[in-house]
Amino acid sequence: MNKRNSVRCKRKFFHYSIFLFALLSVLPTLLLSQDIVIKYDKSGNKVITNNAYSPHKIYFKKPAGGKKKSSTSGSVQSVPREYLNKIRKLAAKYGLKEKLIIAVARAESSFNPNAVSKKGAVGLMQLMKSTAKQYGVKNRYDPHQNLEAGVKHLSYLYKKYRYNLPLTLAAYNAGEEAVRKYSGVPPYKETKTYIKRVMKYMGRRYSGYFGSSSKSGIFKIVTKDGRVIITDTMPDKVNGKVTVID
């Protein structure tokens, strides 16, 4: 009887050991695979972590000047329902934040698919004929074609200017040639006002003249050797995948 009990105990111990080993092997992966979470502490500092219970967190100090004023103009509440799902899909497809797309569309047309500017730009994202042709748009008044082409162009500019938001918006508004000519944000009142408006809709402020600072977001960089870097300043050379997390 004692021998049987001993065998049973050994079997149970063996099974529990296998289970525990498997759990310990998978648990770190599950924790590391969690989405990046952005919160604020009691002092108003931004806290970034992928595990709410982990002591290893990254803090970004609250900017001087007190709390930022929130704006609903660039929030999902301000987006017509027929466009919100499309925006979410395009944000995931082209690697942009929803709030950036929403803010640009709001600034460009106030979500009016029939909007036409004095210069001839048309639709939600105010596409010129040349831009529409570049992205294969057949009908600039079609909100879905217009939206996707605008987001695709915005994504192209964002990557071209190394995730520098002011330069991206300047190029979207005034053109890439103007940004090249002035080596930064061109000194056009319309363009600078446009950048301020879009960034205000996103809950951010813009006060730079040339917009050369790359501190226009928080980025997660996964290098080719698997290292994860969280930064608010893009390095000169990026060797890996970049994700905009805020």
HELIX and SHEET records of a PDB file:
HELIX    1   1 ASN A    2  LEU A   32  1                                  31    
HELIX    2   2 VAL A   76  SER A   78  5                                   3    
HELIX    3   3 ARG A   81  TYR A   94  1                                  14    
HELIX    4   4 GLU A   98  SER A  109  1                                  12    
HELIX    5   5 LYS A  129  GLN A  134  1                                   6    
HELIX    6   6 PRO A  143  LYS A  160  1                                  18    
HELIX    7   7 LEU A  165  ALA A  174  1                                  10    
HELIX    8   8 GLU A  176  TYR A  182  1                                   7    
HELIX    9   9 LYS A  189  TYR A  201  1                                  13    
SHEET    1   A 3 VAL A  37  TYR A  40  0                                        
SHEET    2   A 3 LYS A  46  THR A  49 -1                                        
SHEET    3   A 3 ILE A  58  PHE A  60 -1                                        
SHEET    1   B 3 VAL A 228  THR A 231  0                                        
SHEET    2   B 3 PHE A 219  THR A 223 -1                                        
SHEET    3   B 3 GLY A 240  VAL A 244 -1                                        
END                                                                             
